[in-house]
Amino acid sequence: MFNKCYLTIWIGNKYQTVKCAKGVPVTISFYEDDDPEQGYLSLANSVINIDSGSMVQAIGDLSLIYPSSGQFGSAKRLRSLQIGSNVTGYYNPNMNTANPLAFNNSMLEYLYLQNLPQATYNLDLSNCPELKYLNASNSGFTGFNFAKGGLLNEAYVNAPASLVMCNLDYLTNANFHLTSPTSVTSLRLEGGKLFDNYTFVTQLTNLNVLRITDINWTL
């Protein structure tokens, strides 16, 4: 949590309220009929709401509930969010084009979106200038729009058709992990003090739309 507060978690019409301290993780368990002996509450087709979401710094492993959508815009202080998982065999087909993820989290630093193969849409991260780490490996995102002048220093992306990368001065070629370079057909690459644009562009053999600046190539 960003500061001391009370946090209320709703699942359908059931809720729990807990007292939270700054920087201390909170684990909340919901049971059928509030009885641990009956096992955990089924989350199928359930909506989970977090009151006081603006005070949350990190949301842990949501991959366990195989979410189909997520709205995190009110979590203004959110710094870390895990929706996907890199656990062997994990596969979440529920996250798809019906409810695209959208992020307007200016303090978000770490984002985990692995193994979401049906999320076949452009992921707009232009409003996440503090984002340092993205893992979207084995996911179906068709494009990535990173924040101009953002702090990104490591990213894992699978097979996007389009990339927008402007003034990412902390990103190197070695830390930009692109699984399928031949999938990229559109690229906007501007600035990037540590990024070798020539080496990168020559790997994208199917490019047909390119905007690039700061060219200093020896051919």
N, C-alpha and C positions, 0 to 999 in steps of 0.2 A: 504494500500500500504506500501511497505517496505521503500520507500522514495518518494519525490516529482517527478512526471513524468507525461507525457501525455500517456493516454491509449486509444487504438483504438479497438473497438469491431466490428467485421464483422458478418453479418448474410446474407449468400449468397453474393450478390453484393452490399448490403447496409452496411453502416458503420457510426459510430459516434466516434468522438474523444473528450475526456474530460480531463481536467486538474485535477490531483489527488494530494492530500496532504497525508503525512505520517499518517497512523492510522485512516484516515477518510473514512468511507464507501461511495461507489458510487453506485447510482441506475440509470440505463439507460433504457429508454423505446423506443421501436420501434413500429411505427404505419404504417398501410396501407397507401401508398402514402404520408407518412410523415404528415398525417392529423389525429390528435387525435379523431376527430368526427367519423372517419371510423373504430375506434377500433384498437386493437393491431395487429401487423403483425403476420400472421400465421407462425409457426415454423416447420410445418410438413415437414419431409425430408430435413431439413435445416442443414447446417454445420455452427457452431459458432466458430469463431477464435478470439483469444485475442492477439493483438500485445503487446509487452513489457510484456509478461506473466511472465518473470523472476522477475518482480518487485511486483507481486501480493502476498499478505500475506494470504488472505482468499477469497474463492469463496463461496457465499451464497447458497441459496436454489435452486438447479438445479432440484429438484424433480418436480417442477411445469411444466416443459417442457417434462417430461417423456423421458429422454434421452435413446438412444440405445447404446451409446458407449462414451468413453472419453479418451483423451490422455493428460496427465498432466505432462509429463516428463520435459518440458521446464520451468515449474514453480518451479524453484530451491529453492525459498524462501517461498513456500506455506506452511502454518502452519495449516490451517483448510479448510476442503472440505466437502460439503454436497451434496450427489447425491440422497440418499433415504430420506424417511420421515416416522415418526411414527404417523402421523395424522390418526385417525380412518378411515378405509376404503381405505387408499391409497394402490395402487397395481400397480407396473410397470413391465409388461411382456416384455417390449422392450429390457431391458438389459439382454442379453442372451449369449450363447456360441459363437455366430457369431463374436462378437468383445469383447473379454475378457478385463477387466480392468487390467492395469498394472501400478505399482507405483514405481518410482525411485526418491522419494522426501525425501531427507535426513533430512529436517527440519519439515516435516509433524508431527503434534501433535494430531489433532482431525480429525476423519474420520467417516462419517455417511453414511451407506449403507443399510438402513432398507428397508424391503418389496420389494426385488428384487428376486422373487421366481424362475425365469428362469435363473438366473446367476449360473448355475450348473457347476462350475469349481473351481479349486484350486486358492485361493487368495494368491499371493506371496507378503508379506510385509517385506521381508528380507532386503530390501534396505531403510527401514523407521525406523532407530534406535531411533529417537526422538518420535515415536508414543506413546502417553500416553493413548489415549481413542479410542476405536473402538466400533461402534454399527452396527452390521450386523444382528440384530434380524429379524426373519421371512424372511430371504433371503436364497437362495438355494446353497450357496457356499459349495463345497464338501470337502474343506480342507483349513487350514490356516497355513502359514509358517511365524512366527514372527521373527523379527530381533534378532539375537543372542546378548545377553547383552543389549537389548533395554530397554526403560523407561516405557514400558506398565504397567499401574496400574489399568486399568479397561477395560473389554471387554464383549460384548454381542454377542454370536454366536449361531446359530440355531441347525443344525443337521449335522455337518461335519463328514466325514469318517476318516479324518486324521488331526493330529495336530502336529506341530513342535514348541516346547517351550523350548528354551535354555537360561539359565542364566537370566531369567526375575526376577531380584532381587527386583522389586517394586510391584510385583503382588501377591495377596493373593487369597486363595480359595474363600473367600466371594465376591471378586470383579471379579471373572471369571464366567460369567453367561452362562452356557451351557444348552440350552433348552432340548436337547435329548442326555443324556450320552450314551445310548445304540447304538447310531448311529456310535460311534467312534470305528473303527477297527484297526487303526494304530496310535501309539503315540510315539513321541520322546520327552522325558522330562528330561532335564539336569539342574542341579543347581536349583536356585530359593530359595533364603534365607528365604523368607516368605511363601513359598508354601508347603503345606502338601501333598507330593506326594503319600503317602500311602492312605490317605482318597480319593484322586482324582482317583487313579488307581482302587480302589475297587468299584467305581461307574460305571466303564466302563466294563460292563459284557460281551460285545461282542468283546473284544480285541483279535486279533490274531497276531499282530506285535507290539513289545514293545522294546524300548531302553530307559533305565533309569539309572541315576547315583545318587550318594549321597544317597544311601539307608541306613537308620538307623531305621529299623522297629523292633518292638516287636510283634511277632505273637503268 
